[in-house]
Amino acid sequence: MSSEPDGTFAIRQLAPGRYVLTASAPGFAPATEIVDAPAAALLNLTLVPAPIVEEVTVVSASRQQELRDTLNARVDVITRRRIDEAGGHETVAEVLRELPGVVTRRGSETAGAAGEQIQGIDSRQVLVLLDGQPIAGARGIKRGGVLNLDRQSTARLDRVEVVKGAASALFGSDAIGGVINLITREPSSPFDVTVALSGGNLGTMGARVDAGFKREKTFGLFSVERHQHDGFDLTPGTFDTTGAPYRRYDALAKAQRQLTPSFSLGGMVTGYRNHTRGRSNGELGPQEDDLRDRTVSANLTGRWIALGSTTVEARAYMSTYGENASGRLAPPRSTPLEPGMLEERFRKGDVTIARPLGSRHLLQAGLEWSRDQYEGTNRLRDEAGHAADTTVVWAQHRWSATNRLTTTIGARVDRRSRFETAVSPKLAASFRLTTSLNARASYGRGFRAPDLGQLYYRFLSPSNFYQVIGNPSLNPESADSWQFGAEYVAPQRRARVGVNAFRNDVRDLIDSVNLGFVATPSQLDQVIAREGLDPSFRPALGRLLLTYRNVAAAETQGVELDTDVALTNAISLGGAYTYLSARDTKSDLALTGRHPHQGHVRVSWRPVRSGFRASLRATFYSSWIATRTSTTGGGAQDTIASRFAMWDAFASQRLGRGVSAFLTIDNLANSQDENTGVMLPSRTPAPIYRPEAGRTARVGVAWSFSAR
């Protein structure tokens, strides 16, 4: 119930008994009191200002639940409260823009999926997890290994955890650049339900229904979402579209039961179905493209507490991904094009044991097995499919040497079919200088085995004159990562400032290489002999030929700064800045697609007892190398894209009876690539390096009910 404007309230017609009374207000910490009814006297509850810095429990640093303040390794966390206060964050890509050292690009299926960079390391080397399990999506087969984070909703999430630097010691292959762990929420009341509807320009519409319950030994969460977008076109003088229209459905069901005092069993099923339709200019002329993809994932987790303090966790996980691509030449020809089909099946099982030894030691160890399998039409060398098995053993020891110093040492051994055994060590330490100041240092080695796409891809593009074939002779990528940082949290947790210096050395980077246009059988034979290609891939004539090689080594280093401050009980300020130096160590050239400087500033306003909240965020990026071409003299010519800034605004108002309304405006200043709308002398559009749709607005209404 809501109080009067002066803070008084009365509860009438209450049955005699003892009750738990909780009072809360925006900007203040909740206060709880046990009361008897009928009350003997007027009860006073005093609320104190809420901390701007939450005490957050995370799992990504060690696979154990730990308070973030006590971690040896830095883990950046975006909590549910922060997502709600920022308001406009509907997707994971938007959330990640709040973190230092993380860059996400607003994208679409045809404009380029919204991938991520962590400390200058690309998305292919970053592992994305949902509740600690990998998200299936044909990583490495489509979109250059990018999982589209613009399509990952935040509605079902409790928080987003980001581990930076090589994290293979805990999470294995693909974690060279770091880990993004999406943690789903758990209900906190006997019953709650939320219904939300929103709409905006460009045909944007969203609908969501969440329902959850929590009993003494059981909880459950169910969520269904629908999203649609009509797409956009930054080159209206051409047939193709920049951002393709899509329709998407998401669903999640999660439950857990405490079967005995020492054993619990939980499970989750999640999936989506997406339909994207766009237009492109193909080698046979203008064409219409149709892509339908879907995924279903299921996870079963059992937890035992054995021998008093030993914890055993066993998990079984399976995930499937399917894609069907088709197209036709634009009317009036309407000739069907060759279809493509891809199926991925991923299965994984693991067991983890954690055992404390006294009050200062924690031992952890685990075993894992996984299989990743692909099959498809016009996507792989062998349409019958390819598979890779991985067997893992890992261990970690955490030692609280003193009340101030804590160290962690660990290692992971991966044995993957076709590749040599890889060992990934980890060292970390934290030292609490004062009650408010903590310092951390960590080292980790990571590796990434070539994915099945890089090994066995065979794709003849129906849209352009090129083909891509895999390379079964690739070597794994490897990396060494160092992180040094400190964090200060003010008394009463009303302010926080953090600094982190980093360096990542990556070797044997896998990249695509262009072997040129192959016109005749003799040219093809020469290329196969010169490059050592596998002729079973059956390269076609009359197309550019691209494949994969271990071609580069890179280093990324820099400094990250971030802060949060409560200026008043209603106004808070936050921001971050990252300096990045990223270079190819073989050519001594700067890496393309990296911003040397980037950051954001955010102000939030939440007046007390008004039901209103608003936020304004400015995100800025320095100029960067968009493309690089080789010159006749063996040098390189870079195309520099201009710096830019993005402003996003959000406001919401609580209307009463659980109803609230909101307004979000993204890209308030209508920032777009400077080549948008520019035509070259050849009467073709100038290249667009930043496919922003421009200013977009979205309005919505939500209704929530919670039974206490």
Beta strands, then each sheet from edge to edge (+ up, - down):
strand 1: 17-23
strand 2: 31-37
strand 3: 57-58
strand 4: 66-67
strand 5: 75-79
strand 6: 102-104
strand 7: 116-118
strand 8: 126-130
strand 9: 133-134
strand 10: 157-164
strand 11: 178-184
strand 12: 191-200
strand 13: 205-214
strand 14: 218-229
strand 15: 246-260
strand 16: 263-282
strand 17: 285-306
strand 18: 310-329
strand 19: 340-357
strand 20: 361-377
strand 21: 386-400
strand 22: 405-416
strand 23: 422-432
strand 24: 437-448
strand 25: 458-460
strand 26: 466-469
strand 27: 477-489
strand 28: 495-518
strand 29: 543-566
strand 30: 571-584
strand 31: 589-590
strand 32: 597-605
strand 33: 612-621
strand 34: 624-630
strand 35: 636-641
strand 36: 644-656
strand 37: 659-666
strand 38: 696-707
sheet 1: 1+ 2-
sheet 2: 3+ 4-
sheet 3: 5+ 10- 11+ 8+ 9-
sheet 4: 6+ 7-
sheet 5: 25+ 26- 29- 28+ 27- 24+ 23- 22+ 21- 20+ 19- 18+ 17- 16+ 15- 14+ 13- 12+ 38- 37+ 36- 33+ 32- 30+ 31-
sheet 6: 34+ 35-
end
